[in-house]
Structures are given as C-alpha cells and as structure tokens.
Amino acid sequence: MDQMTNALRGEGIALSFGGIKVLKGLDVDFRAGEITGLIGPNGAGKTSLFNCLTGAYSPQKGTISYAGQPLNGLPPAARAARGIVRSFQHVALCPDLTVRENVMMGLARTGTAGWLSAFLPLPRGRQERSDMARAADAALADLGLPDVGDRHPGELPPGMQRLVEIARAVVGKPSVLMLDEPAAGLNNAETQDLTAALRKLVSPDLVMVVVEHDMDLVMSICDRIYVLNFGEFVAVGSPAEVRSNPDVIRIYLGSDEDE
C-alpha cells in the first residue's frame, strides 16, 4: 500500500462552538512514511482539528477517512481498534503499574485470551501476558529505554515518561500515530532524545502526525507542515517552505504593520 493510499484524510472539516467557527472547511492529507507537523499560535484550532481526527470531537461538516474507509461517527475506542492511536499532551501513565505494565496496556486491543484468562492463572492467559511483556520490552528498547521495565513511572524524569507513553502508543503497531505536544515540559536534552526516538519510528506504513509548539523540533523532524491560524491553513509545505512563508513569519515573529 503506497503512502497516498495509506493516508489519513480530512475533507471540508468544519467545527463551531456556540456560533464561533473554530475550523473553517479544512482539507488535510497525512501520508504514510512521513512525519507531518501541525503548528500554529494558541487558539489557531490545532487541538480542535486533532480531536476531530481522533474522534473526541465530531465536526459539523466534512469527512474523515483512513485508507479510503470513512471514520465519521466512530468514537476514539473504535478508531483505536482500527490502529489509529494517540498520545496526550499531559503524560497519562498509571503510577501504580510498572513501566512495562503501562506499555502492555497499549496491547489491550490486540489481546485474544479474554478477561478470565487475564485474571486467572490459565495457560492461555499466561502465554499471552508473556508475549505482551516481551513486546513491551521491545518497544521500550526501540525508544532507548531497555532497562526501565520494572520501575514505576514516578521514578523516571519527564523525558523518559514521555517516551514510555509513546512506547505504549506504538507497541500495538498502529497505522496512525497522533502525538499531542510530545515535547511539552521537556528540557533541551530530553527534546533531543525525543527527536531521535521519533525519527526511528518512521516506517512506510505508519502515518505520524505531530502537534507541537517547539518549532525547532517540528522543523528538524517533519517532512511536511500544516500551519493553522484562526481555523484556516495559512501555509502547507516542507520545513524550508514554511520557514520562508511571509504569513508564517508574520504570525510568529510579527511585522512592522502589526506595530
């Protein structure tokens, strides 16, 4: 399946709250094999578009599809069952579970043993849990965290916690990975580790979308970038094209006319 067929698309996405138009008929095309950035100032509509794509919001107009299959009306859990997963802006790990167990939660949609086998010492459940643990350890190792599985999230610095959450999102081999401000709260060294980890995740079959305020991260990892302002796209293109776009420069840096 090529990158255009295996794409997450939105056509004419419109969303309003109390008569205020938050998204104004947007067309988006997130392709497999690429990292696509979604940026814009506060209030631009980034989170609203993200929530429409993941099923948290239902747009009043427009269609959303993945690989040609419509997603409109499907709640987040149903989209996750189709391989469309997300991370959260604020790390949402269970403090009472080990890091490995937190990552294993990302495999809930792929489990087949059933709830009884999961809670009783039945052979099928033991085998599935063992397989899940190995998969979790492999996902952690891929993100540069091979030795933290037995620790608890609270023992790790924020950067590692963020990578654990991403490991949980990717352990089930998703088709679409939606990352909501993955660099939020990270220092420079942690952001560099995150950048390296995200680059390693790129594959021909994975659609990856990053909503982010950290412009250095976006410019360094993204193949294409959508720039939102007041519910409309003001620029779409490569990092170089976006960086030199006069509307983007005006939005982020201001201009003499704004003074």
C-alpha positions as CSV (number, residue, x, y, z in Angstrom):
1,M,0.0,0.0,0.0
2,D,1.6,3.3,-1.1
3,Q,1.8,6.4,1.1
4,M,-1.1,8.1,-0.8
5,T,-3.5,5.2,-0.4
6,N,-2.5,4.6,3.2
7,A,-3.3,8.1,4.3
8,L,-5.4,9.8,6.9
9,R,-7.6,12.4,5.2
10,G,-10.0,15.1,6.1
11,E,-12.1,17.0,3.6
12,G,-14.1,20.1,4.4
13,I,-13.7,19.8,8.1
14,A,-15.8,22.5,9.8
15,L,-16.4,22.8,13.6
16,S,-18.1,25.5,15.5
17,F,-18.8,26.1,19.2
18,G,-21.6,28.5,20.2
19,G,-21.6,30.1,16.8
20,I,-17.8,30.6,16.8
21,K,-16.2,28.9,13.8
22,V,-13.2,27.0,15.1
23,L,-12.3,25.1,11.9
24,K,-13.3,26.6,8.6
25,G,-13.7,23.8,6.0
26,L,-10.2,22.3,6.2
27,D,-8.7,19.7,3.8
28,V,-5.8,17.7,5.2
29,D,-3.8,14.8,3.9
30,F,-1.5,12.9,6.3
31,R,0.6,10.4,4.4
32,A,2.3,7.2,5.5
33,G,6.1,7.1,5.6
34,E,6.2,10.8,6.7
35,I,6.1,12.9,9.8
36,T,3.6,15.7,9.3
37,G,3.6,18.7,11.7
38,L,0.6,20.7,12.7
39,I,1.5,24.1,14.1
40,G,0.0,27.5,14.8
41,P,-0.3,30.0,17.6
42,N,-2.6,29.5,20.6
43,G,-6.2,29.4,19.6
44,A,-5.4,28.6,16.0
45,G,-7.5,25.4,16.1
46,K,-4.8,22.7,16.3
47,T,-6.3,20.9,19.2
48,S,-9.8,21.0,17.7
49,L,-8.5,19.5,14.5
50,F,-6.6,16.9,16.4
51,N,-9.7,16.0,18.4
52,C,-11.8,15.7,15.2
53,L,-9.2,13.3,13.7
54,T,-9.0,11.1,16.8
55,G,-12.8,11.1,17.4
56,A,-13.0,13.2,20.5
57,Y,-15.0,15.8,18.5
58,S,-17.5,15.3,15.7
59,P,-17.2,18.0,13.0
60,Q,-20.5,19.6,11.9
61,K,-19.3,19.3,8.3
62,G,-16.7,17.3,6.3
63,T,-15.5,13.8,6.1
64,I,-12.6,12.0,7.7
65,S,-11.2,8.7,6.4
66,Y,-8.2,6.4,6.7
67,A,-7.1,4.2,3.7
68,G,-10.3,5.2,2.0
69,Q,-12.5,3.9,4.8
70,P,-14.8,6.6,6.5
71,L,-14.3,7.3,10.2
72,N,-17.1,9.8,10.8
73,G,-19.1,8.9,13.8
74,L,-16.6,6.4,15.2
75,P,-15.6,7.1,18.8
76,P,-11.9,7.1,19.9
77,A,-12.0,3.5,21.0
78,A,-13.3,2.3,17.7
79,R,-10.7,4.3,15.9
80,A,-8.0,2.8,18.1
81,A,-9.3,-0.6,17.2
82,R,-8.5,0.3,13.6
83,G,-5.0,1.2,14.5
84,I,-5.4,5.0,15.0
85,V,-3.8,5.8,18.3
86,R,-2.8,9.0,20.1
87,S,-0.6,10.3,22.9
88,F,-1.7,13.0,25.3
89,Q,-0.3,16.5,26.0
90,H,-0.1,15.6,29.7
91,V,1.6,12.3,30.4
92,A,-1.1,9.8,31.5
93,L,0.7,6.8,32.9
94,C,-0.7,4.8,35.8
95,P,1.6,5.3,38.8
96,D,0.7,2.0,40.4
97,L,1.8,-0.1,37.5
98,T,5.4,-0.7,36.4
99,V,6.6,0.9,33.2
100,R,6.3,-2.5,31.4
101,E,2.7,-2.9,32.5
102,N,1.9,0.6,31.4
103,V,3.2,-0.2,27.9
104,M,1.4,-3.5,27.9
105,M,-1.9,-1.6,28.2
106,G,-1.3,-0.4,24.6
107,L,-1.9,-4.0,23.5
108,A,-5.4,-4.3,25.0
109,R,-7.0,-4.0,21.6
110,T,-4.9,-7.0,20.3
111,G,-5.5,-9.4,23.2
112,T,-7.4,-12.6,22.4
113,A,-7.3,-14.6,25.7
114,G,-10.2,-12.8,27.2
115,W,-10.8,-11.3,30.6
116,L,-11.0,-14.6,32.6
117,S,-7.6,-15.9,31.3
118,A,-6.1,-12.5,32.1
119,F,-7.1,-12.6,35.8
120,L,-6.8,-16.4,36.5
121,P,-3.6,-18.5,36.1
122,L,-4.8,-20.2,32.9
123,P,-2.2,-21.3,30.4
124,R,-3.5,-19.2,27.5
125,G,-3.6,-16.1,29.6
126,R,-0.1,-16.7,30.9
127,Q,1.3,-17.2,27.4
128,E,-0.4,-14.0,26.1
129,R,0.8,-12.0,29.1
130,S,4.4,-13.2,28.5
131,D,4.1,-12.3,24.8
132,M,2.8,-8.8,25.7
133,A,5.6,-8.3,28.2
134,R,8.2,-9.2,25.5
135,A,6.5,-6.8,23.1
136,A,6.5,-4.0,25.7
137,D,10.2,-4.5,26.4
138,A,11.0,-4.4,22.7
139,A,9.0,-1.2,22.3
140,L,10.9,0.4,25.2
141,A,14.2,-0.7,23.8
142,D,13.4,0.8,20.4
143,L,12.9,4.1,22.2
144,G,16.2,3.9,24.0
145,L,14.7,2.6,27.4
146,P,15.8,-1.0,27.6
147,D,16.3,-1.2,31.4
148,V,13.3,0.6,32.9
149,G,10.5,-2.0,32.6
150,D,10.5,-3.0,36.3
151,R,10.5,0.6,37.5
152,H,7.5,2.8,38.2
153,P,6.7,6.0,36.1
154,G,7.3,8.3,39.1
155,E,10.9,7.1,39.3
156,L,11.6,8.4,35.8
157,P,12.4,12.0,34.7
158,P,9.7,13.7,32.5
159,G,11.6,13.0,29.2
160,M,11.6,9.2,29.9
161,Q,8.0,9.3,31.0
162,R,7.1,10.9,27.7
163,L,9.0,8.1,25.8
164,V,7.2,5.5,27.9
165,E,3.8,6.9,26.8
166,I,5.0,6.9,23.2
167,A,6.1,3.2,23.6
168,R,2.6,2.4,24.9
169,A,1.1,4.1,21.8
170,V,3.4,2.2,19.3
171,V,3.6,-1.2,20.9
172,G,0.5,-2.4,19.1
173,K,1.9,-1.5,15.7
174,P,-0.5,1.3,14.9
175,S,-1.3,2.5,11.4
176,V,-1.7,6.1,12.5
177,L,0.2,7.7,15.4
178,M,-1.1,11.1,16.6
179,L,1.2,12.9,19.0
180,D,-0.2,15.8,21.0
181,E,2.7,18.2,22.0
182,P,5.2,15.4,22.8
183,A,7.9,17.9,23.8
184,A,5.8,19.7,26.3
185,G,7.7,20.2,29.6
186,L,11.0,18.7,28.3
187,N,14.4,20.3,28.5
188,N,16.8,20.5,25.6
189,A,18.5,17.2,26.2
190,E,15.2,15.4,26.6
191,T,13.8,17.0,23.4
192,Q,16.9,15.8,21.5
193,D,16.3,12.2,22.8
194,L,12.6,12.5,21.7
195,T,13.6,13.8,18.3
196,A,15.9,10.8,17.8
197,A,13.2,8.4,19.0
198,L,10.5,9.8,16.7
199,R,12.9,9.5,13.7
200,K,13.4,5.8,14.5
201,L,9.6,5.2,14.4
202,V,9.2,6.3,10.8
203,S,8.1,3.5,8.5
204,P,6.5,3.2,5.1
205,D,3.2,2.0,6.6
206,L,2.9,4.5,9.5
207,V,1.1,7.9,9.4
208,M,2.6,10.1,12.0
209,V,1.1,13.5,13.0
210,V,2.8,15.8,15.5
211,V,1.0,18.8,17.1
212,E,3.7,20.9,18.6
213,H,4.8,24.3,19.8
214,D,8.5,23.5,19.7
215,M,9.5,25.0,16.4
216,D,13.0,23.5,16.4
217,L,11.6,20.0,16.9
218,V,9.0,20.5,14.1
219,M,11.5,21.9,11.7
220,S,14.0,19.1,12.3
221,I,11.8,16.0,12.1
222,C,8.8,16.9,9.9
223,D,8.6,16.2,6.1
224,R,5.6,18.4,5.7
225,I,4.0,21.0,7.9
226,Y,0.5,22.5,8.1
227,V,0.2,25.9,9.7
228,L,-3.1,26.9,11.2
229,N,-4.3,30.4,12.2
230,F,-7.9,31.3,13.2
231,G,-9.2,27.9,11.9
232,E,-7.6,28.2,8.4
233,F,-4.4,27.0,6.9
234,V,-2.1,29.8,6.0
235,A,0.7,27.5,4.8
236,V,1.4,23.9,3.8
237,G,4.7,22.6,2.7
238,S,8.2,21.5,3.6
239,P,10.0,23.0,6.6
240,A,12.0,25.2,4.3
241,E,8.9,26.4,2.5
242,V,7.0,27.1,5.8
243,R,10.0,28.8,7.4
244,S,10.2,31.3,4.5
245,N,6.5,31.9,4.1
246,P,5.7,35.5,4.8
247,D,2.4,34.7,6.5
248,V,4.1,32.3,8.9
249,I,6.8,34.9,9.6
250,R,4.2,37.5,10.4
251,I,2.2,35.2,12.7
252,Y,5.2,34.0,14.7
253,L,7.5,37.0,14.5
254,G,5.2,39.9,13.8
255,S,5.8,42.6,11.2
256,D,6.1,46.3,11.0
257,E,2.5,46.5,10.0
258,D,1.5,44.9,13.3
259,E,3.1,47.6,15.4
